[in-house]
Structure formats: structure tokens, C-alpha cells
């Protein structure tokens, strides 16, 4: 057998051997799947306390908006009230969890200038209670008054007739229902009040009148120092320098 015939006969054995080598080099890859469960979902609505205030709004607010914030951690409700509304009372709009009640009632008006703290008591469906403190913040710019007197010379007003006092300043609300004037003695006690005169409807000046009869009843003394104070909605400002009166009716 010549060399060429021996080469041809040996070819199948070569390919078989090569195929076995290739197959031996290939490994079967097996993917093992691990089943994982999703994290548990907590219902943050139904699992919250049922003796809380969900939301608080002011029902009497118009499109300009009056904002209120409920802090369930501190148990506080804060109402931000612009001074141009000039509310003495506000009508609340309160949202509670289903089955909860509140005292005072959600329909009860809240006084803006309450002399005692305002507190809501919320009773949940579970009969658990929580108390919320109410804070009313009046957003009013500083009330500034121009002095009537100087540091050395008190201005003197004569009661020969009714006294008209033109008071100038900034951010005075020209509304007799919420802006008033008081005459104070040295101890800060109100001894005389001025009557609102709607002659100058401006935020920079306002006029008040003092009657001789009221001055006589109040016991105003000639030559004595008195101080003028203006109250405008939520703010009060007292003048630094005093004034005096003369010709007090006897």
C-alpha cells in the first residue's frame, strides 16, 4: 500500500478523534433559578393612627388661599392668616379618619385672638385620644408710627374743643373695626380711647378724636405726660415720646 492510500484510510479516524476532543471541551451550562419573594407592602394609610387630623383648612378662604399645616408628630395645627382678611373668627374645614370625632366640633368657629389656648381633642374609632394645639399666625407687616412729640418737647393738645389727632406711620389698616387708639398713663394703663374718624382712608395716616367730656370723665390732668398707642388688628405700637393736654374741662 502506497503512502497516499495510507493517508486516505487514516482520515476518518482523525476526524472521529478530533470530534471527541471538541465534545470533551464543551460543558453543559445549567442555570439554577432561585425564587425570591417581594418585600412586604405596608399600607401607610390604614396603619396610621385613627385619632389624628388628616388635614385642616379654612373654609372661609377665597381663591387667594389661607394655608394651614398639621404636624401629627408634635400634635399641632398652625394656621397662617394674612392680615388683609381681618378675620376675628375663622371657619375650620377638618378631615378626620373614618369613625373619628373631634372636640370642639369641626363646625365651631375659632377666635383669632383667643385669650386662652385652643386645643382640639381627637377620638379615634379605637377610642384612643390625641390633643392638638392650634397656633394662629397672623402675617402682618410691622406697625410703625411717626412720633407726635420730640425727645425734649411733648406736644400739647388743647381741650378747648374736641381734639383731632392725625397719626401717621406705615402699615396702619384703615378700618375702624380693627384699628383703634389708646391714651396710656405712665403705668401703661389705658385712660382714654380715641374715636375712629374715617376722613383719611390710608395705610400711612389715620385720624382719631378725643372728646372733652371723655377727658373729664377719665380724669386727664393738665401738664401730665401721656403716651399714644395704636392697635391695628394683631399688632400694637406705643409711641416713644409722651404728649400732654391742656384746658381740661372742670
Phi and psi restraints in degrees (value plus and minus 20) as a CYANA .aco file:
   2 UNK   PHI     -97.5   -57.5
   2 UNK   PSI     154.8   194.8
   3 UNK   PHI     -84.9   -44.9
   3 UNK   PSI     -56.7   -16.7
   4 UNK   PHI     -86.6   -46.6
   4 UNK   PSI     -61.2   -21.2
   5 UNK   PHI     -85.2   -45.2
   5 UNK   PSI     -59.2   -19.2
   6 UNK   PHI     -84.0   -44.0
   6 UNK   PSI     -55.6   -15.6
   7 UNK   PHI     -87.4   -47.4
   7 UNK   PSI     -61.6   -21.6
   8 UNK   PHI     -86.1   -46.1
   8 UNK   PSI     -61.6   -21.6
   9 UNK   PHI     -87.4   -47.4
   9 UNK   PSI     -48.3    -8.3
  10 UNK   PHI    -104.3   -64.3
  10 UNK   PSI     -28.5    11.5
  11 UNK   PHI     -83.4   -43.4
  11 UNK   PSI     -65.6   -25.6
  12 UNK   PHI     -79.7   -39.7
  12 UNK   PSI     -59.9   -19.9
  13 UNK   PHI     -82.8   -42.8
  13 UNK   PSI     -54.5   -14.5
  14 UNK   PHI     -85.3   -45.3
  14 UNK   PSI     -65.3   -25.3
  15 UNK   PHI     -88.7   -48.7
  15 UNK   PSI     -55.4   -15.4
  16 UNK   PHI     -83.6   -43.6
  16 UNK   PSI     -65.4   -25.4
  17 UNK   PHI     -83.2   -43.2
  17 UNK   PSI     -61.2   -21.2
  18 UNK   PHI     -85.2   -45.2
  18 UNK   PSI     -59.2   -19.2
  19 UNK   PHI     -84.4   -44.4
  19 UNK   PSI     -59.4   -19.4
  20 UNK   PHI     -84.1   -44.1
  20 UNK   PSI     -58.1   -18.1
  21 UNK   PHI     -84.2   -44.2
  21 UNK   PSI     -63.1   -23.1
  22 UNK   PHI     -84.8   -44.8
  22 UNK   PSI     -62.7   -22.7
  23 UNK   PHI     -85.5   -45.5
  23 UNK   PSI     -55.3   -15.3
  24 UNK   PHI     -88.1   -48.1
  24 UNK   PSI     -48.5    -8.5
  25 UNK   PHI     -98.9   -58.9
  25 UNK   PSI     -35.1     4.9
  26 UNK   PHI    -115.8   -75.8
  26 UNK   PSI     107.3   147.3
  27 UNK   PHI    -131.0   -91.0
  27 UNK   PSI     122.4   162.4
  28 UNK   PHI     -97.3   -57.3
  28 UNK   PSI     103.7   143.7
  29 UNK   PHI    -111.6   -71.6
  29 UNK   PSI     104.0   144.0
  30 UNK   PHI    -132.5   -92.5
  30 UNK   PSI     103.8   143.8
  31 UNK   PHI    -116.5   -76.5
  31 UNK   PSI      99.3   139.3
  32 UNK   PHI    -114.8   -74.8
  32 UNK   PSI      97.2   137.2
  33 UNK   PHI    -110.3   -70.3
  33 UNK   PSI     111.8   151.8
  34 UNK   PHI    -130.8   -90.8
  34 UNK   PSI     102.9   142.9
  35 UNK   PHI     -99.3   -59.3
  35 UNK   PSI     104.6   144.6
  36 UNK   PHI    -135.6   -95.6
  36 UNK   PSI     122.8   162.8
  37 UNK   PHI    -117.6   -77.6
  37 UNK   PSI     121.2   161.2
  38 UNK   PHI     -86.7   -46.7
  38 UNK   PSI     136.1   176.1
  39 UNK   PHI     -82.4   -42.4
  39 UNK   PSI     125.2   165.2
  40 UNK   PHI     -83.4   -43.4
  40 UNK   PSI     120.8   160.8
  41 UNK   PHI    -116.6   -76.6
  41 UNK   PSI     106.6   146.6
  42 UNK   PHI    -118.6   -78.6
  42 UNK   PSI     107.8   147.8
  43 UNK   PHI     -99.0   -59.0
  43 UNK   PSI      81.1   121.1
  44 UNK   PHI     -94.4   -54.4
  44 UNK   PSI     -28.6    11.4
  45 UNK   PHI    -109.1   -69.1
  45 UNK   PSI     -73.4   -33.4
  46 UNK   PHI     -98.4   -58.4
  46 UNK   PSI     -37.1     2.9
  47 UNK   PHI    -111.6   -71.6
  47 UNK   PSI     -24.1    15.9
  48 UNK   PHI     -97.4   -57.4
  48 UNK   PSI     143.9   183.9
  49 UNK   PHI     -80.1   -40.1
  49 UNK   PSI     123.5   163.5
  50 UNK   PHI    -112.8   -72.8
  50 UNK   PSI     -16.6    23.4
  51 UNK   PHI    -132.9   -92.9
  51 UNK   PSI      25.2    65.2
  52 UNK   PHI    -141.8  -101.8
  52 UNK   PSI     148.1   188.1
  53 UNK   PHI    -119.2   -79.2
  53 UNK   PSI      98.8   138.8
  54 UNK   PHI     -94.0   -54.0
  54 UNK   PSI     -66.8   -26.8
  55 UNK   PHI    -172.8  -132.8
  55 UNK   PSI     136.5   176.5
  56 UNK   PHI    -158.3  -118.3
  56 UNK   PSI     110.4   150.4
  57 UNK   PHI    -159.5  -119.5
  57 UNK   PSI     149.9   189.9
  58 UNK   PHI    -126.5   -86.5
  58 UNK   PSI      96.3   136.3
  59 UNK   PHI     -87.9   -47.9
  59 UNK   PSI     -47.3    -7.3
  60 UNK   PHI    -105.3   -65.3
  60 UNK   PSI     -17.2    22.8
  61 UNK   PHI     -92.5   -52.5
  61 UNK   PSI     124.1   164.1
  62 UNK   PHI    -118.2   -78.2
  62 UNK   PSI    -179.7  -139.7
  63 UNK   PHI     -86.6   -46.6
  63 UNK   PSI     -36.1     3.9
  64 UNK   PHI     -90.2   -50.2
  64 UNK   PSI     -49.2    -9.2
  65 UNK   PHI      68.2   108.2
  65 UNK   PSI     114.0   154.0
  66 UNK   PHI    -141.2  -101.2
  66 UNK   PSI     107.4   147.4
  67 UNK   PHI    -122.4   -82.4
  67 UNK   PSI     123.5   163.5
  68 UNK   PHI    -156.2  -116.2
  68 UNK   PSI     127.3   167.3
  69 UNK   PHI    -144.6  -104.6
  69 UNK   PSI     113.1   153.1
  70 UNK   PHI    -126.4   -86.4
  70 UNK   PSI     100.8   140.8
  71 UNK   PHI    -129.5   -89.5
  71 UNK   PSI      79.8   119.8
  72 UNK   PHI     -93.2   -53.2
  72 UNK   PSI     -40.5    -0.5
  73 UNK   PHI     -93.4   -53.4
  73 UNK   PSI     -66.0   -26.0
  74 UNK   PHI    -108.7   -68.7
  74 UNK   PSI     -27.3    12.7
  75 UNK   PHI      38.0    78.0
  75 UNK   PSI      36.2    76.2
  76 UNK   PHI    -155.5  -115.5
  76 UNK   PSI     127.0   167.0
  77 UNK   PHI    -140.9  -100.9
  77 UNK   PSI     103.7   143.7
  78 UNK   PHI    -136.4   -96.4
  78 UNK   PSI     105.4   145.4
  79 UNK   PHI    -131.2   -91.2
  79 UNK   PSI     106.9   146.9
  80 UNK   PHI    -122.2   -82.2
  80 UNK   PSI      89.0   129.0
  81 UNK   PHI    -131.0   -91.0
  81 UNK   PSI      93.5   133.5
  82 UNK   PHI     -84.6   -44.6
  82 UNK   PSI     122.9   162.9
  83 UNK   PHI     -90.8   -50.8
  83 UNK   PSI     -42.2    -2.2
  84 UNK   PHI     -92.3   -52.3
  84 UNK   PSI     -30.7     9.3
  85 UNK   PHI     -95.5   -55.5
  85 UNK   PSI     -53.0   -13.0
  86 UNK   PHI      35.5    75.5
  86 UNK   PSI      21.1    61.1
  87 UNK   PHI     -97.5   -57.5
  87 UNK   PSI     117.7   157.7
  88 UNK   PHI    -116.0   -76.0
  88 UNK   PSI     -43.3    -3.3
  89 UNK   PHI    -157.9  -117.9
  89 UNK   PSI     129.2   169.2
  90 UNK   PHI    -144.9  -104.9
  90 UNK   PSI     127.6   167.6
  91 UNK   PHI    -119.5   -79.5
  91 UNK   PSI      92.6   132.6
  92 UNK   PHI     -97.4   -57.4
  92 UNK   PSI     133.4   173.4
  93 UNK   PHI    -149.2  -109.2
  93 UNK   PSI      80.9   120.9
  94 UNK   PHI    -132.5   -92.5
  94 UNK   PSI     114.6   154.6
  95 UNK   PHI    -130.0   -90.0
  95 UNK   PSI     108.2   148.2
  96 UNK   PHI    -141.3  -101.3
  96 UNK   PSI     141.1   181.1
  97 UNK   PHI     -83.0   -43.0
  97 UNK   PSI     136.4   176.4
  98 UNK   PHI     -79.3   -39.3
  98 UNK   PSI     110.0   150.0
  99 UNK   PHI      69.6   109.6
  99 UNK   PSI     -25.2    14.8
 100 UNK   PHI    -108.0   -68.0
 100 UNK   PSI     134.6   174.6
 101 UNK   PHI    -148.2  -108.2
 101 UNK   PSI     143.0   183.0
 102 UNK   PHI    -159.2  -119.2
 102 UNK   PSI     125.5   165.5
 103 UNK   PHI    -158.8  -118.8
 103 UNK   PSI     108.6   148.6
 104 UNK   PHI     -79.5   -39.5
 104 UNK   PSI     145.1   185.1
 105 UNK   PHI     -81.6   -41.6
 105 UNK   PSI     129.1   169.1
 106 UNK   PHI     -83.2   -43.2
 106 UNK   PSI     -39.4     0.6
 107 UNK   PHI    -109.4   -69.4
 107 UNK   PSI     -24.8    15.2
 108 UNK   PHI     -99.4   -59.4
 108 UNK   PSI     114.1   154.1
 109 UNK   PHI     -87.9   -47.9
 109 UNK   PSI     126.0   166.0
 110 UNK   PHI    -125.2   -85.2
 110 UNK   PSI     107.3   147.3
 111 UNK   PHI     -93.7   -53.7
 111 UNK   PSI     112.8   152.8
 112 UNK   PHI     -89.1   -49.1
 112 UNK   PSI     -57.5   -17.5
 113 UNK   PHI    -133.4   -93.4
 113 UNK   PSI      36.6    76.6
 114 UNK   PHI     -89.1   -49.1
 114 UNK   PSI     117.9   157.9
 115 UNK   PHI    -104.3   -64.3
 115 UNK   PSI     -29.5    10.5
 116 UNK   PHI    -144.2  -104.2
 116 UNK   PSI     131.8   171.8
 117 UNK   PHI     -78.9   -38.9
 117 UNK   PSI     122.8   162.8
 118 UNK   PHI    -120.8   -80.8
 118 UNK   PSI     105.6   145.6
 119 UNK   PHI    -154.3  -114.3
 119 UNK   PSI     114.0   154.0
 120 UNK   PHI    -121.2   -81.2
 120 UNK   PSI     120.1   160.1
 121 UNK   PHI    -133.0   -93.0
 121 UNK   PSI      99.2   139.2
 122 UNK   PHI    -124.9   -84.9
 122 UNK   PSI     107.0   147.0
 123 UNK   PHI    -132.3   -92.3
 123 UNK   PSI     100.1   140.1
 124 UNK   PHI    -102.1   -62.1
 124 UNK   PSI     154.3   194.3
 125 UNK   PHI     -81.4   -41.4
 125 UNK   PSI     -47.3    -7.3
 126 UNK   PHI    -100.0   -60.0
 126 UNK   PSI     -20.7    19.3
 127 UNK   PHI      55.6    95.6
 127 UNK   PSI     -17.0    23.0
 128 UNK   PHI     -95.3   -55.3
 128 UNK   PSI     124.0   164.0
 129 UNK   PHI    -135.9   -95.9
 129 UNK   PSI     137.6   177.6
 130 UNK   PHI    -166.9  -126.9
 130 UNK   PSI     122.1   162.1
 131 UNK   PHI    -129.1   -89.1
 131 UNK   PSI     112.2   152.2
 132 UNK   PHI    -135.6   -95.6
 132 UNK   PSI     106.7   146.7
 133 UNK   PHI    -103.7   -63.7
 133 UNK   PSI     117.3   157.3
 134 UNK   PHI    -124.2   -84.2
 134 UNK   PSI     104.7   144.7
 135 UNK   PHI    -133.7   -93.7
 135 UNK   PSI     104.1   144.1
 136 UNK   PHI    -128.4   -88.4
 136 UNK   PSI      94.4   134.4
 137 UNK   PHI    -125.7   -85.7
 137 UNK   PSI      91.4   131.4
 138 UNK   PHI    -105.5   -65.5
 138 UNK   PSI     100.1   140.1
 139 UNK   PHI    -110.0   -70.0
 139 UNK   PSI      68.7   108.7
 140 UNK   PHI    -146.7  -106.7
 140 UNK   PSI     111.4   151.4
 141 UNK   PHI     -87.3   -47.3
 141 UNK   PSI     138.0   178.0
 142 UNK   PHI     -77.6   -37.6
 142 UNK   PSI     114.8   154.8
 143 UNK   PHI    -107.9   -67.9
 143 UNK   PSI      96.2   136.2
 144 UNK   PHI    -136.0   -96.0
 144 UNK   PSI     111.8   151.8
 145 UNK   PHI    -137.2   -97.2
 145 UNK   PSI     119.2   159.2
 146 UNK   PHI    -102.3   -62.3
 146 UNK   PSI     115.8   155.8
 147 UNK   PHI     -86.5   -46.5
 147 UNK   PSI     121.1   161.1
 148 UNK   PHI    -104.6   -64.6
 148 UNK   PSI     -50.0   -10.0
 149 UNK   PHI    -133.4   -93.4
 149 UNK   PSI     154.8   194.8
 150 UNK   PHI    -126.6   -86.6
 150 UNK   PSI     155.6   195.6
 151 UNK   PHI     -86.4   -46.4
 151 UNK   PSI     -43.0    -3.0
 152 UNK   PHI    -125.9   -85.9
 152 UNK   PSI     -47.3    -7.3
 153 UNK   PHI    -148.1  -108.1
 153 UNK   PSI      89.3   129.3
 154 UNK   PHI     -89.4   -49.4
 154 UNK   PSI     118.6   158.6
 155 UNK   PHI     -94.3   -54.3
 155 UNK   PSI     118.7   158.7
 156 UNK   PHI    -129.5   -89.5
 156 UNK   PSI     108.8   148.8
 157 UNK   PHI    -129.4   -89.4
 157 UNK   PSI     111.5   151.5
 158 UNK   PHI    -116.1   -76.1
 158 UNK   PSI     116.1   156.1
 159 UNK   PHI    -115.8   -75.8
 159 UNK   PSI       9.1    49.1
 160 UNK   PHI     -82.1   -42.1
 160 UNK   PSI     -46.7    -6.7
 161 UNK   PHI    -165.4  -125.4
 161 UNK   PSI    -194.4  -154.4
 162 UNK   PHI     -80.2   -40.2
 162 UNK   PSI     121.1   161.1
 163 UNK   PHI    -114.2   -74.2
 163 UNK   PSI     104.7   144.7
 164 UNK   PHI    -128.3   -88.3
 164 UNK   PSI     102.9   142.9
 165 UNK   PHI    -133.7   -93.7
 165 UNK   PSI      93.8   133.8
 166 UNK   PHI    -109.6   -69.6
 166 UNK   PSI      95.2   135.2
 167 UNK   PHI    -129.0   -89.0
 167 UNK   PSI     106.7   146.7
 168 UNK   PHI    -131.1   -91.1
 168 UNK   PSI     137.0   177.0
 169 UNK   PHI     151.0   191.0
 169 UNK   PSI    -169.9  -129.9
 170 UNK   PHI    -155.7  -115.7
 170 UNK   PSI     124.7   164.7
 171 UNK   PHI      43.4    83.4
 171 UNK   PSI      13.3    53.3
 172 UNK   PHI    -105.0   -65.0
 172 UNK   PSI     106.6   146.6
 173 UNK   PHI    -103.2   -63.2
 173 UNK   PSI      95.4   135.4
 174 UNK   PHI     -98.8   -58.8
 174 UNK   PSI      50.8    90.8
 175 UNK   PHI    -165.3  -125.3
 175 UNK   PSI      93.1   133.1
 176 UNK   PHI     -84.1   -44.1
 176 UNK   PSI     -38.5     1.5
 177 UNK   PHI     -94.2   -54.2
 177 UNK   PSI     -44.0    -4.0
 178 UNK   PHI    -147.2  -107.2
 178 UNK   PSI     -23.2    16.8
 179 UNK   PHI    -141.7  -101.7
 179 UNK   PSI     108.9   148.9
 180 UNK   PHI    -165.2  -125.2
 180 UNK   PSI     149.0   189.0
 181 UNK   PHI    -148.0  -108.0
 181 UNK   PSI     121.9   161.9
 182 UNK   PHI    -148.1  -108.1
 182 UNK   PSI     124.9   164.9
 183 UNK   PHI    -124.3   -84.3
 183 UNK   PSI     101.9   141.9
 184 UNK   PHI    -128.1   -88.1
 184 UNK   PSI     129.0   169.0
 185 UNK   PHI    -108.5   -68.5
 185 UNK   PSI    -193.8  -153.8
 186 UNK   PHI     -84.1   -44.1
 186 UNK   PSI     -43.2    -3.2
 187 UNK   PHI    -109.6   -69.6
 187 UNK   PSI     -19.4    20.6
 188 UNK   PHI      66.6   106.6
 188 UNK   PSI      -9.4    30.6
 189 UNK   PHI    -107.9   -67.9
 189 UNK   PSI     118.4   158.4
 190 UNK   PHI     -94.1   -54.1
 190 UNK   PSI     100.6   140.6
 191 UNK   PHI    -129.5   -89.5
 191 UNK   PSI     -37.1     2.9
 192 UNK   PHI    -176.4  -136.4
 192 UNK   PSI     120.7   160.7
 193 UNK   PHI    -139.0   -99.0
 193 UNK   PSI     122.2   162.2
 194 UNK   PHI    -111.2   -71.2
 194 UNK   PSI     129.3   169.3
 195 UNK   PHI    -110.1   -70.1
 195 UNK   PSI     113.9   153.9
 196 UNK   PHI     -89.4   -49.4
 196 UNK   PSI     110.5   150.5
 197 UNK   PHI    -133.6   -93.6
 197 UNK   PSI      96.0   136.0
 198 UNK   PHI    -103.7   -63.7
 198 UNK   PSI      30.3    70.3
 199 UNK   PHI    -116.1   -76.1
 199 UNK   PSI     -38.7     1.3
 200 UNK   PHI    -158.3  -118.3
 200 UNK   PSI      69.4   109.4
 201 UNK   PHI    -102.0   -62.0
 201 UNK   PSI      51.4    91.4
 202 UNK   PHI    -150.7  -110.7
 202 UNK   PSI     135.8   175.8
 203 UNK   PHI    -104.3   -64.3
 203 UNK   PSI     -23.4    16.6
 204 UNK   PHI    -128.5   -88.5
 204 UNK   PSI     -28.9    11.1
 205 UNK   PHI    -178.8  -138.8
 205 UNK   PSI     130.2   170.2
 206 UNK   PHI    -174.0  -134.0
 206 UNK   PSI     129.8   169.8
 207 UNK   PHI    -135.9   -95.9
 207 UNK   PSI     117.0   157.0
 208 UNK   PHI    -146.5  -106.5
 208 UNK   PSI     133.2   173.2
 209 UNK   PHI    -141.7  -101.7
 209 UNK   PSI     126.5   166.5
 210 UNK   PHI    -141.2  -101.2
 210 UNK   PSI     106.8   146.8
 211 UNK   PHI    -109.4   -69.4
 211 UNK   PSI     125.7   165.7
 212 UNK   PHI     -79.9   -39.9
 212 UNK   PSI     -57.7   -17.7
 213 UNK   PHI     -83.7   -43.7
 213 UNK   PSI     -60.9   -20.9
 214 UNK   PHI     -86.8   -46.8
 214 UNK   PSI     -56.9   -16.9
 215 UNK   PHI     -85.7   -45.7
 215 UNK   PSI     -59.8   -19.8
 216 UNK   PHI     -84.6   -44.6
 216 UNK   PSI     -64.8   -24.8
 217 UNK   PHI     -83.3   -43.3
 217 UNK   PSI     -57.0   -17.0
 218 UNK   PHI     -95.2   -55.2
 218 UNK   PSI     -33.3     6.7
 219 UNK   PHI      56.1    96.1
 219 UNK   PSI      12.4    52.4
 220 UNK   PHI     -82.5   -42.5
 220 UNK   PSI     114.7   154.7
 221 UNK   PHI    -131.0   -91.0
 221 UNK   PSI     113.4   153.4
 222 UNK   PHI     -85.0   -45.0
 222 UNK   PSI     122.8   162.8
 223 UNK   PHI      58.1    98.1
 223 UNK   PSI     -17.0    23.0
 224 UNK   PHI    -117.4   -77.4
 224 UNK   PSI     124.4   164.4
 225 UNK   PHI     -97.6   -57.6
 225 UNK   PSI     113.9   153.9
 226 UNK   PHI    -153.1  -113.1
 226 UNK   PSI     138.1   178.1
 227 UNK   PHI    -141.9  -101.9
 227 UNK   PSI     122.4   162.4
 228 UNK   PHI    -115.4   -75.4
 228 UNK   PSI     114.2   154.2
 229 UNK   PHI    -147.9  -107.9
 229 UNK   PSI     118.3   158.3
 230 UNK   PHI    -136.9   -96.9
 230 UNK   PSI     110.3   150.3
 231 UNK   PHI    -129.2   -89.2
 231 UNK   PSI     105.5   145.5
 232 UNK   PHI    -153.2  -113.2
 232 UNK   PSI      82.3   122.3
 233 UNK   PHI      38.3    78.3
 233 UNK   PSI    -128.6   -88.6
 234 UNK   PHI    -111.0   -71.0
 234 UNK   PSI     -27.0    13.0
 235 UNK   PHI    -134.9   -94.9
 235 UNK   PSI     133.4   173.4
 236 UNK   PHI    -153.3  -113.3
 236 UNK   PSI     116.8   156.8
 237 UNK   PHI    -153.3  -113.3
 237 UNK   PSI     109.8   149.8
 238 UNK   PHI    -126.6   -86.6
 238 UNK   PSI     115.5   155.5
 239 UNK   PHI     -88.8   -48.8
 239 UNK   PSI     129.0   169.0
 240 UNK   PHI     -96.7   -56.7
 240 UNK   PSI     -59.4   -19.4
 241 UNK   PHI    -122.4   -82.4
 241 UNK   PSI     122.3   162.3
 242 UNK   PHI    -100.1   -60.1
 242 UNK   PSI     146.0   186.0
 243 UNK   PHI    -140.7  -100.7
 243 UNK   PSI     151.3   191.3
 244 UNK   PHI    -157.1  -117.1
 244 UNK   PSI     146.1   186.1
 245 UNK   PHI    -146.6  -106.6
 245 UNK   PSI     134.5   174.5
 246 UNK   PHI    -156.0  -116.0
 246 UNK   PSI     149.7   189.7
 247 UNK   PHI      35.1    75.1
 247 UNK   PSI      26.9    66.9
 248 UNK   PHI     -89.7   -49.7
 248 UNK   PSI     108.4   148.4
 249 UNK   PHI     -78.7   -38.7
 249 UNK   PSI     119.5   159.5
